[in-house]
Amino acid sequence: MSITIFSASIGNGHNEASHALKEQFELQGETVDVVDTFQCIHPLLHKLFLDSYLHILKRTPNLWGKMYKYGADYSWFLLMDYLGACFCEKLQTILTEQRTTIMVSTHPFVTAFLSKLKTKKNLQLPLYTIITDLGLHPAYFRSEVNGYFTASPYFSEFAEEYNIPSEQFFCTGIPIKQVPDVSLPRRSLRVKLALKPEKKTLLITGGGLGIGKFVEIVQSLEEIDEEIQILCLTGRNEGMEKKLRKMCSKHTLHIIPFTKQFTEYLRASDVILSKAGGLTMSEALACETPILIYQPVPGHEEENAQFLIETGTAVKAETLPHVNRLLYQLFNDEHYYNYFIHNAKKIKKPNAARRIAELIKDLEATTEQSYDPQSLA
C-alpha cells in the first residue's frame, strides 16, 4: 500500500494526528506521505483558511460557535465541496506522483475536497476520515468516505440520525503519539525536564497556535496563597511568549514555546489548564493528567468539554476566580483529584493510532476490488 495522509495546518492537532498515524503505518511496513493540503495546493489558500479562522476566534468566537451549530441543521459546509472542485487537478497530481492507493483525511474541509475529487474524477481509491474531536458533526461526512474513526461512543445514534451506515464507524479514539509511561511518578519526569520536582505543577496551554488568555490567567493565579510551578506552553504564538517573559510572579514560571516534548511536560504536571482541543484532551487522558477547562472555542471544543465533563475526566471553570477555586481543590483534595485519574483510565485510548492503522489494513485486505495507481494518470 502507498498511503497519503491529507492534513491541514489550521491548528496543530490535525498535523499531530497525521504524523502519529504515519508513524504507526511505517512501523507496519507501509509507505506513507503526509500532505499539508491547503499549503500544497497554494500558500495563499492556506493563509486564507488560517487567517480567517484565527480572526474569527480572536474577534468573534461566538460567530464560529453559531456557524458550527447552524451547520448541523443547514449544510453550509457543503460549500467546501464546490471550492474543492477548483483544485481537483492539483490533488490528482499529488496522488499520481505518490502512487497513492489509500487516502486518509484528518480535517473536515480536506475530506470535502477529496470527496469532490473522487466524484469528479471517478476515482475508486478508498478514503478514510479521522475525526479529531471528541464529538461528531455532519461536516465530516460524505458518501464517498469508506470509513470514519472517532473517539465518540455515540456513533450509532449519530449514524441513525444522519442516515449513515453505522458499520462505517470505528470507535478507536483520536490518534496521538506515544506518551510517557504513566507508571513513572510525575516527580521523576520533572527532574528529567529540569523542573522543581517538589512543586505542585500546573500546565497552561492553548494548543499549537497558543490561543488563550495566558497573561490574565497567570495574573489571576497570584491570588493563590501557595507557591506553585506554572508551565506556559505557548505553541507558535511568539507574541504571547514575549509578553509572558516580561511578567513577574511569586510562582515559578516556565515559558515554553512549541516543543516536541509536550506529552512529557503534560505527564510531569499535576493539572492541565486548557481550552478543549481534541488532540490535547486525548493526550491529557492518556497521561492521566486531570483537566481544568477554561474558555473552550465555541462549537467543537464546547462539545469536547461537555463530553469530558459527562465522563468525569474534566472540570470546567467559567471565570478566573472559579479557575482558582477549582485548582485549589484539585491540588488539595486527594479524593477529588484521584476521581479524575480513575475516570481517565477508563476512557483513554493511547493506542488509537496503531488501532486505526491496523483497521485500515484489515479493511483493505478484505476488499475484493484492487486499486491501480496507474489509473490516475
Buried (B, 14 or more C-beta within 10 A) or exposed (E): BBBBBBBBBBBBBBBBBBBBBBBBBEEBEBBBBBBBBBBBBEEEBBEEBBEEBBEBBEEEBEEBBEBBBEBBEEEEBBEBBEEBBEBBEBBBEBBBEBBBBBBBBBBBBBBBBBBBBBBBBEBEBBBBBBBBBBBBBBBBBBEBBBBBBBBBEEBEEBBEEEEBEEEBBBBBBBBBBBBBEBEEEBBBBBEBBEBBBEBBBBBBBBBBBBBBBBBEBBEBBEEBEEEBBBBBBBBBBEEBBEBBEEEEBEBBBBBBBBEEBBBBBBBBBBBBBBBBBBBBBBBBBBBBBBBBBBBBBBBBBBBBBBBBBEBBBBBBBEEBEBBBEBBBEBBEEEEBBEBBEEBBEEBBBBBBBBBBBBBBBEBBEEEEEEBEBEEBE
